[in-house]
């Protein structure tokens, strides 16, 4: 059972970065009471990794894992990231799976 926060010091971090009025707002709106929803239970897909200008190396590794292809090393992911960010910024959109596969094959040396 989740107990309501009564003091600023009850907040994570001791409330150092929090205004005292936030205590009431957090308990009033029920923050901290929600449980994570598994979207697969209701027929959805758990996650969908998208790649764009704000992506990082681990997003690339996660995308490779999601697609069922061998994960690149961090150095290879960095090389892919530079190309993904350039495409995304030049075209002002996310990188498609086909473009990712092409970049992946270029960097990994596969055909």
N, C-alpha and C positions, 0 to 999 in steps of 0.2 A: 504494500500500500504506500502511495506517495503522500508524504506529509507536506502541508503548506509551509512555505518559507515565511518566517516571522521576522528575521533580522537580516540586514544587509550582509552580515558576516556568514550567514547560512548559504550564500550564493557561491558557486564555484569560484575559486581564487580569492575567497574571503570578501568579495564585494568591492575590491579595490577599484575596479573600472566600471562601477555601477552607481547610478543615482538612487538614493533611498526610495524614491517613488516607483522605481522599477520593480521592487519587491511586490508591491500590491498589483501592478499590471501583470506580472508574470503569473501570480497565483490566480488572478481574476480571469485571465484568458486560458488558463490550464496548461501553460508551457510545461514540458517535462512529463506529461501524463500520457502522451501518445506513444503507441508502440509502432515500430516499423511495419509497413505493409508489404507482404510478399505478393507482388503483382501476378506471379504465376498461379497463385491460388484462385484468382478471379479471371483467369484466362488471358492475362497479358504477358508481355515479355519483361523479364526482370530489369534489364538495362539495355540501352542502345548507345554504344560509344560513337560519338561523332568527332571528326577531326577538322580543326580549323586553325585560325591564327592564335588562339589562346590555348591550344593543346600543348601537352608536354610529352616527354619521353615515355612516361608510364602509360599515357593514353594510347600511344602507338603499340606498346607491348600488350595492353589489354585488348586492343582491336585485333591484333594478330591472334591472340588466344581465343577471342570470340569467333573469329573466322576459321579456327582450327588449323592454322598454319604455324610452323615453328616460330617461336618468339625470337626477335632479334636481340643482340647484346645492346648494352647502353650506348656504345659507340655507333652501332648501326642505326639505332633508334634516333640518335642525334642527327645523323646524316639524313634520315627520312624526314625528320622534323623540319629541317631547313627547307626542304622541297615543299612540304605540306604547307608551311606558313607562307611561302612565296606564292604558291597557287591560290591559297585562300585570300591573301591580301590583294593580289592582282585581279582576281575575278569577283571579289567581295561575296564569297559564298563558302559553304563547307565543301570539303573534299569528298568526292563520291567513292564508293567501294571499288569501282573499276580503276579510278585514278590511284587509289591506295595500293591496289594489287600491282599496278604498273610500277609505281615508285618502289614497292617492296621487292619486286623482281630485279629492278635495276641495282638496288643497294645490296641485296643478298646474293646477286649473281646467278639467279635462277631464271629459267625461261618459261 
